[in-house]
Amino acid sequence: LNRDMNDKSIAMERMKQFDKDLLQWKNYDFAVINDNLERCYDEIINLIESKKNNTRLNYNKIKIEKHIKNLLN
């Protein structure tokens, strides 16, 4: 809702699309929440490095689930 504050209809359309997008998340290997640029960047770098090194990926599943629930409320 913070984007395009001049046009609420655009924000509402994005939220309608979000429901459809959310159904597709199961098709992706990773999810990164872009709520903090530095943290998002660090998470992406961590994912890339883990993939390159074939090491176990650490991501905060609970944080992602909470974020999704907040977006849907």
PEVEN-V774220 format. One record per backbone hydrogen bond with DSSP energy under -0.5 kcal/mol. CO is the residue of the C=O (numbers start at 1). NH is the residue of the N-H. E is the energy in kcal/mol with one decimal. If there is no record, write none. Layout:
co=[CO	CO]
nh=[NH	NH]
e=[E	E]
//
This chain:
co=[2	4	7	7	8	9	10	11	12	13	14	15	16	17	18	19	20	21	21	22	24	25	32	33	36	37	38	39	40	41	42	43	44	45	46	47	48	49	50	50	51	57	59	60	61	62	63	64	65	66	67	68	69]
nh=[5	7	10	11	12	13	14	15	16	17	18	19	20	21	22	23	24	24	25	25	27	28	34	35	40	41	42	43	44	45	46	47	48	49	50	51	52	53	54	55	54	59	61	64	65	66	67	68	69	70	71	72	73]
e=[-0.6	-1.9	-0.8	-1.2	-2.4	-2.2	-2.1	-2.0	-2.0	-2.3	-1.9	-1.1	-0.9	-2.7	-3.1	-1.1	-0.6	-1.4	-0.5	-1.2	-2.3	-1.9	-0.6	-1.4	-3.0	-2.7	-2.5	-2.4	-2.4	-2.6	-2.5	-2.4	-2.5	-2.8	-2.6	-2.3	-2.7	-2.3	-0.5	-2.2	-0.8	-0.6	-1.3	-2.0	-2.5	-2.6	-2.4	-2.4	-2.4	-2.5	-2.1	-1.9	-1.1]
//
